[in-house]
Amino acid sequence: MLSSIRRLAVLGLVAASSVLAKGSIGIKQGKVAVTSPDGLGDATYTLKEPTPLPSPIALSEGSTFKLSFSVIDTATGEGVFPQQAHLLFEDPKGDDVTLPVTVKSNGKAQLTINTAKPHPSLLSTHGSFHLTLLLSSLDSLTPLSYPLGELSLPSSILTPLARKRHDLPPRQGDPAFHPQQEIFHTFKEDPKTVGWTLSIIGTVVTLAPWTVLLGLLGKLSPSLSFQTPPTSSYVFLLVLAALEALIFVYWLKLKLYHLLPAFLGLSVVATWTGIIALRELRTRRLKAGGAP
């Protein structure tokens, strides 16, 4: 009985020690490196939790902010892979921005901000942030919230913020709502019809060449000898009429994939009948003494 009690006591102590030895997420080899194109603003800061950066960091145009560290289990000191790793940009005057931190399987992580090509979500802000590193895991490790310090972006890369109504300075006696100026729509005028005089003149000009053609044809018809064309010519004209009818039906209701097979087939038939018709007409012309 006594041995059983001792065994239970030992198991309880082991369980209690395991609870007390519960690890939490931490970082080591933390470093912030700031580089600039001219090298005058280069600086390197060492991070040691929970100490923040010694002074605010103000980035200039073309400078780069690089945060690097290794995620560890504080109980064992071994590298771990967190399920969530973000850097929180707290904007005191506007909305906060959260950017993901790239973490490898061995726990090494880094985040780079290049003012030449900044993240789009940072552009529509006031440019001054309080940085907080957020790391968490889905297992028994305690998450980490590590305030890093202050960071500011150059105002030249920021986009103008949309002014809201409540951002405007209030004026004494200015009501919250007041009527606006009425908006009048200007519609396009209806097209004017052409007068009868211009219509008649246009009709005469259009039909004048046909009148001249009919007059000349009447003078030439007595000297012309009309012959009955061969049957192949009628077949060729019939195929051409079928092509025109097919195009008309396509314009009414057919789809392109319905038109193409029939159109290609009739085109082949029209080519073949046209060659035969021209060949027979040439034969007749040669028999009548015409030039080859």
HELIX and SHEET records of a PDB file:
HELIX    1   1 LEU A    2  LEU A   20  1                                  19    
HELIX    2   2 PRO A  120  LEU A  123  1                                   4    
HELIX    3   3 SER A  155  ILE A  157  5                                   3    
HELIX    4   4 ARG A  165  ASP A  167  5                                   3    
HELIX    5   5 TRP A  196  LEU A  220  1                                  25    
HELIX    6   6 SER A  221  SER A  223  5                                   3    
HELIX    7   7 THR A  231  LEU A  252  1                                  22    
HELIX    8   8 LEU A  256  LYS A  287  1                                  32    
SHEET    1   A 5 ALA A  43  LEU A  47  0                                        
SHEET    2   A 5 ILE A  25  THR A  35 -1                                        
SHEET    3   A 5 THR A  64  ASP A  73 -1                                        
SHEET    4   A 5 LYS A 108  ASN A 114 -1                                        
SHEET    5   A 5 THR A 102  VAL A 103 -1                                        
SHEET    1   B 5 ILE A  57  ALA A  58  0                                        
SHEET    2   B 5 LEU A 144  SER A 152  1                                        
SHEET    3   B 5 SER A 128  SER A 136 -1                                        
SHEET    4   B 5 GLN A  84  GLU A  90 -1                                        
SHEET    5   B 5 VAL A  97  PRO A 100 -1                                        
END                                                                             
